[in-house]
């Protein structure tokens, strides 16, 4: 489970280290002013030098204060946004975990995830007319297949990946065409009932919503909008767990279905968080 959100009600104040730094700067300015003004001819000239040094000191302190305020605001934004993102993730995983275990210790293979989304059909085993019937019924639920090596095929052009879509009991023509196409999955244990249970495309979208939340966090961290220490404290375990669970699928999706940049922010963030380690 996520690390508990501790000390989120922070107040803006100088800590012990910053207080000592502030005092040291004041003493340094005072000593420097005495050194410079040692040979001053009169009190007025001495006072002018003292005033200038303390004005400089005030400017330095104001700059440090501004930097501290900016850092504090960044932490508060991070805490607020992470709270919202974690609520979204909880809502998503409550449904997603019915199909995919987001806390699984071993990473998912591509074929395992694909078998949850849908199945592979041999496009060349059905007639042109039957192909048109399937295309009309499934529409965007049919995609090119890049998982052909898993099932021993050598030419992916002969195959199509079809997302599971609920088929009514009276749609026997669709089922019969799928049988002709020898619809298969890497596990080869699916039957007609699978087409009546759930919508594979919605599960696909749900998984990418899950991964998208982590991509958002990664983008904010890598652009220095979020405070990485706060994110590491609140989500260290879940970030590493989520990436490791779906790493193989992410790389497959990036290679065949998108580009080199998809979920790259998530990957970079995960590496940073893992390198930092969990600090309690």
URTA-V13231 format. One record per pair of residues at least 4 apart in sequence whose ideal C-beta (glycine too) atoms are under 6 Angstrom apart, sorted by the first residue. I is the first residue (numbers start at 1). GAP is how many residues later the second one is. If there is no record, write none. Layout:
# URTA-V13231
i={I;I}
gap={GAP;GAP}
This chain:
# URTA-V13231
i={2;3;5;8;12;14;14;29;29;33;33;33;33;36;37;37;40;40;41;74;75;75;78;78;78;78;82;85;88;89;89;92;92;92;93;93;96;96;96;97;99;99;104;107;107;107;107;108;108;108;110;110;110;110;111;111;111;113;114;115;115;115;117;117;117;118;118;118;118;119;119;119;119;120;120;120;120;121;121;121;121;122;122;122;123;123;124;125;125;126;126;126;126;126;130;134;134;137;138;138;141;141;141;142;142;143;145;145;145;145;146;148;148;148;150;163;163;164;166;167;167;167;172;175;178;184;185;190;208;211;214;214;215;215;215;218;218;218;218;219;220;220;221;221;221;221;222;222;226;228;231;232;232;232;235;236;236;237;238;239;239;240;243;243;246;250;253;254;254;258}
gap={236;231;229;71;60;4;5;24;28;4;16;17;20;13;9;12;5;6;4;153;152;155;4;148;149;152;152;128;125;4;124;4;117;118;4;9;4;110;114;5;17;104;141;137;138;140;141;4;5;141;37;138;139;142;36;39;75;136;33;70;71;72;46;83;87;44;45;46;82;43;64;66;71;25;39;41;64;39;41;60;62;36;59;60;35;37;34;55;56;4;5;51;54;55;47;4;43;37;4;24;22;24;60;18;20;18;11;14;15;16;110;5;8;11;36;37;38;36;30;4;7;28;4;17;5;4;5;4;4;52;28;52;48;50;51;4;47;48;51;46;5;6;5;7;10;48;43;46;5;4;4;4;41;44;4;37;42;4;4;31;34;34;4;27;4;13;4;4;8;4}
